[in-house]
């Protein structure tokens, strides 16, 4: 029979639990509630693959538009609070909000000025020289850069099409006012991209609310196109299964038949050619000009057929002995 503690015994036990003297064999570890909802390793791998493809497409799109060397590559994908995201942003930078109308939220896009000024220089007819990184952007420069930011939004929308998420350019945001866009402790999927141009390099950062990224992760989990990487054996079996439905040219022939040229010259409609070969002799079954088996002609209902007699031990091309 279990012993029930009296109220005074419970009160005596509480201080011991508090100072750790009770239950010496128990291990108590602190737990941070902010760790809840972290993206798993497999999920992060899928997220990375998706945005590596986005980076490649953005490289081609902007490079072709600017007609310069432009390279974009995914550097990292993390789950951070919005406060942590802002702490990593330089004091002087380009920051813009991107509206996500389908979910009533916003994402935040950041570009280093080391990339911004050369891009603006190219758009204005220059060679992509870097500007004074210690100054702020002018309104005219913001308007010039807006076309590139909208291009980034279009490529993001294409990458997130699995959940039909629209990325609409909002407006340029001052760094000291960006804290109002999201609660500071709200978790975000934070993506960092490294950008290289002919004479400079910098970073582009994107913060997407976790409520949105979780929807993408659920879609990825259900979508076979984002499954975990398959082993070579699985890949081979998949190819084999697909080949089972592929058509191949099959021919039932009797090779090495010879007819005198005189007989061929006298052929006319209705002529019956006689071959020096018994009608019951096996023929050769060719699959894409490869000798696969010996067989005899047959009929299956109203279809022509071949009855296999024996398979070739080593399939060889039809032209070889």
MOKA-V609534 format. One record per residue. N is the residue number from 0. RES is the residue in three letters. PSI is psi in radians with two decimals (* if undefined). NEAR is the number of other C-alpha atoms within 10 Angstrom. Layout:
# MOKA-V609534
n->[N:N]
res->[RES:RES]
psi->[PSI:PSI]
near->[NEAR:NEAR]
This chain:
# MOKA-V609534
n->[0:1:2:3:4:5:6:7:8:9:10:11:12:13:14:15:16:17:18:19:20:21:22:23:24:25:26:27:28:29:30:31:32:33:34:35:36:37:38:39:40:41:42:43:44:45:46:47:48:49:50:51:52:53:54:55:56:57:58:59:60:61:62:63:64:65:66:67:68:69:70:71:72:73:74:75:76:77:78:79:80:81:82:83:84:85:86:87:88:89:90:91:92:93:94:95:96:97:98:99:100:101:102:103:104:105:106:107:108:109:110:111:112:113:114:115:116:117:118:119:120:121:122:123:124:125:126:127:128:129:130:131:132:133:134:135:136:137:138:139:140:141:142:143:144:145:146:147:148:149:150:151:152:153:154:155:156:157:158:159:160:161:162:163:164:165:166:167:168:169:170:171:172:173:174:175:176:177:178:179:180:181:182:183:184:185:186:187:188:189:190:191:192:193:194:195:196:197:198:199:200:201:202:203:204:205:206:207:208:209:210:211:212:213:214:215:216:217:218:219:220:221:222:223:224:225:226:227:228:229:230:231:232:233:234:235:236:237:238:239:240:241:242:243:244:245:246:247:248:249:250:251:252:253:254:255:256:257:258:259:260:261:262:263:264:265:266:267:268:269:270:271:272:273:274:275:276:277:278:279:280:281:282:283:284:285:286:287:288:289:290:291:292:293:294:295:296:297:298:299:300:301:302:303:304:305:306:307:308:309:310:311:312:313:314:315:316:317:318:319:320]
res->[UNK:UNK:UNK:UNK:UNK:UNK:UNK:UNK:UNK:UNK:UNK:UNK:UNK:UNK:UNK:UNK:UNK:UNK:UNK:UNK:UNK:UNK:UNK:UNK:UNK:UNK:UNK:UNK:UNK:UNK:UNK:UNK:UNK:UNK:UNK:UNK:UNK:UNK:UNK:UNK:UNK:UNK:UNK:UNK:UNK:UNK:UNK:UNK:UNK:UNK:UNK:UNK:UNK:UNK:UNK:UNK:UNK:UNK:UNK:UNK:UNK:UNK:UNK:UNK:UNK:UNK:UNK:UNK:UNK:UNK:UNK:UNK:UNK:UNK:UNK:UNK:UNK:UNK:UNK:UNK:UNK:UNK:UNK:UNK:UNK:UNK:UNK:UNK:UNK:UNK:UNK:UNK:UNK:UNK:UNK:UNK:UNK:UNK:UNK:UNK:UNK:UNK:UNK:UNK:UNK:UNK:UNK:UNK:UNK:UNK:UNK:UNK:UNK:UNK:UNK:UNK:UNK:UNK:UNK:UNK:UNK:UNK:UNK:UNK:UNK:UNK:UNK:UNK:UNK:UNK:UNK:UNK:UNK:UNK:UNK:UNK:UNK:UNK:UNK:UNK:UNK:UNK:UNK:UNK:UNK:UNK:UNK:UNK:UNK:UNK:UNK:UNK:UNK:UNK:UNK:UNK:UNK:UNK:UNK:UNK:UNK:UNK:UNK:UNK:UNK:UNK:UNK:UNK:UNK:UNK:UNK:UNK:UNK:UNK:UNK:UNK:UNK:UNK:UNK:UNK:UNK:UNK:UNK:UNK:UNK:UNK:UNK:UNK:UNK:UNK:UNK:UNK:UNK:UNK:UNK:UNK:UNK:UNK:UNK:UNK:UNK:UNK:UNK:UNK:UNK:UNK:UNK:UNK:UNK:UNK:UNK:UNK:UNK:UNK:UNK:UNK:UNK:UNK:UNK:UNK:UNK:UNK:UNK:UNK:UNK:UNK:UNK:UNK:UNK:UNK:UNK:UNK:UNK:UNK:UNK:UNK:UNK:UNK:UNK:UNK:UNK:UNK:UNK:UNK:UNK:UNK:UNK:UNK:UNK:UNK:UNK:UNK:UNK:UNK:UNK:UNK:UNK:UNK:UNK:UNK:UNK:UNK:UNK:UNK:UNK:UNK:UNK:UNK:UNK:UNK:UNK:UNK:UNK:UNK:UNK:UNK:UNK:UNK:UNK:UNK:UNK:UNK:UNK:UNK:UNK:UNK:UNK:UNK:UNK:UNK:UNK:UNK:UNK:UNK:UNK:UNK:UNK:UNK:UNK:UNK:UNK:UNK:UNK:UNK:UNK:UNK:UNK:UNK:UNK:UNK:UNK:UNK:UNK:UNK:UNK:UNK:UNK:UNK:UNK:UNK:UNK]
psi->[2.28:2.52:2.25:2.28:2.43:2.81:-0.71:-0.53:-0.64:-0.75:-0.59:-0.48:-0.56:-0.82:-0.61:-0.67:-0.59:-0.74:0.01:0.08:-0.38:2.57:1.00:-0.47:-0.13:2.48:2.04:2.20:2.48:2.59:2.25:2.03:-0.39:-0.23:-0.16:2.45:0.26:2.55:2.29:2.94:-0.79:-0.69:-0.72:-0.59:-0.71:-0.72:-0.74:-0.76:-0.70:-0.77:-0.29:-0.68:-0.70:-0.76:-0.69:-0.74:-0.65:-0.63:-0.83:-0.71:-0.91:-0.67:-0.74:-0.61:-0.75:-0.35:0.77:3.02:2.02:2.11:2.30:2.30:2.48:2.22:-0.67:2.74:2.10:2.85:1.90:2.79:2.81:-0.57:-0.78:-0.63:-0.79:-0.56:-0.39:-0.09:2.37:2.74:-0.68:2.02:3.13:2.16:2.31:2.61:2.47:2.09:2.48:1.39:-0.54:-0.39:0.05:0.69:3.11:2.67:2.86:2.27:2.33:2.42:2.35:2.51:-0.39:-0.36:-0.66:-0.90:-0.76:-0.67:-0.77:-0.69:-0.71:-0.77:-0.46:0.15:0.11:-2.93:0.12:0.58:2.57:2.57:-2.93:1.86:-0.17:-0.07:2.89:2.80:2.61:2.88:-0.65:-0.72:-0.65:-0.74:-0.65:-0.72:-0.36:-0.62:-0.68:-0.71:-0.68:-0.58:-0.70:-0.73:-0.68:-0.73:-0.62:-0.71:-0.67:-0.72:-0.57:0.36:-0.26:-0.53:0.32:0.81:2.18:2.34:1.90:2.23:2.28:-1.48:2.86:2.42:2.38:2.47:-0.69:-0.18:-0.08:-0.35:-0.35:-0.23:-0.58:2.74:2.43:-0.51:0.10:2.33:2.52:2.63:1.98:2.10:2.32:2.24:2.38:2.25:2.31:2.37:-3.04:-0.66:0.11:3.00:2.76:-2.86:2.68:2.23:2.51:2.31:2.13:2.25:2.51:-0.55:-0.51:-0.81:-0.57:-0.63:-0.68:-0.70:-0.67:-0.68:-0.71:-0.70:-0.53:-0.19:2.11:-0.34:-0.16:0.57:2.90:2.70:2.33:2.62:2.84:-0.60:-0.73:-0.68:-0.73:-0.76:-0.66:-0.74:-0.73:-0.75:-0.67:-0.61:-0.46:-0.43:0.09:2.35:2.52:2.55:2.18:2.38:2.34:1.95:2.83:1.67:2.88:0.52:2.37:2.38:2.36:2.52:-0.59:-0.71:-0.70:-0.64:-0.47:0.14:2.51:2.83:2.23:-0.17:2.40:2.07:2.34:2.19:2.54:1.08:2.38:2.48:-0.43:-0.08:2.47:2.59:3.05:2.26:2.03:2.34:1.94:0.83:0.39:2.19:1.99:-0.54:2.93:2.45:2.93:2.60:2.54:3.09:2.37:1.82:-2.07:0.34:2.51:2.59:3.07:2.31:2.05:2.26:-0.76:2.56:2.55:2.34:-0.65:1.75:2.32:2.73:2.62:-0.51:-0.18:2.60:*]
near->[3:4:5:8:10:9:9:8:10:11:11:11:14:12:12:12:12:9:8:13:10:13:9:8:6:8:7:7:6:5:8:7:7:12:11:9:11:16:19:9:9:13:20:18:16:20:21:18:14:16:21:18:14:21:23:14:19:21:19:15:17:19:16:12:13:16:11:15:14:20:20:24:20:22:15:14:20:17:22:22:21:24:16:16:21:19:9:9:18:13:11:15:22:23:21:22:21:24:19:20:12:12:11:8:15:21:23:25:23:23:21:20:25:22:25:22:20:22:24:25:18:15:18:12:9:11:15:22:16:17:15:10:15:10:10:12:16:9:10:10:16:16:12:16:18:17:13:19:18:16:16:22:19:17:17:20:19:16:19:18:12:14:17:12:18:19:23:20:23:15:13:19:18:13:17:9:8:16:14:8:14:18:11:14:12:15:25:26:25:24:22:18:21:16:22:18:18:13:13:13:17:16:20:22:22:21:27:21:22:20:14:20:20:16:13:20:19:12:14:19:16:11:11:9:9:17:14:12:11:10:8:9:9:11:12:12:11:12:11:11:11:10:11:8:8:7:7:9:8:14:16:19:16:13:10:6:9:10:12:7:8:8:11:11:8:8:11:8:5:6:10:8:10:9:10:9:11:7:10:8:11:20:20:22:25:20:17:13:14:17:22:22:21:21:20:18:16:12:10:9:7:6:7:9:14:17:15:17:12:11:13:12:8:8:13:14:13:16:9:7:5]
